[in-house]
Amino acid sequence: MREKLITVEIDENGNSSIDLEGFQGQGCGDVAKDFRGGDSVTQSNKKREFYAQATALKQSQKHT
């Protein structure tokens, strides 16, 4: 199993960011949602790992 790393940063103005490593696909979104709680998201950037699982799933569906 691949190691997972969650980094939370809070700046001097109280703005926070979260960086998730080792997660793929929707699992990343689920973890981010748990950390967010009731707060709103002002910016979201998906890493290539998010898209890697979606691409692999589409390719396996073509072969079945």
Summary of the structure (lengths in Angstrom):
residues: 64
radius of gyration: 14.4
end to end distance: 25.9
largest distance: 52.1
contacts: 112
relative contact order: 0.16
helix: 41%
strand: 19%
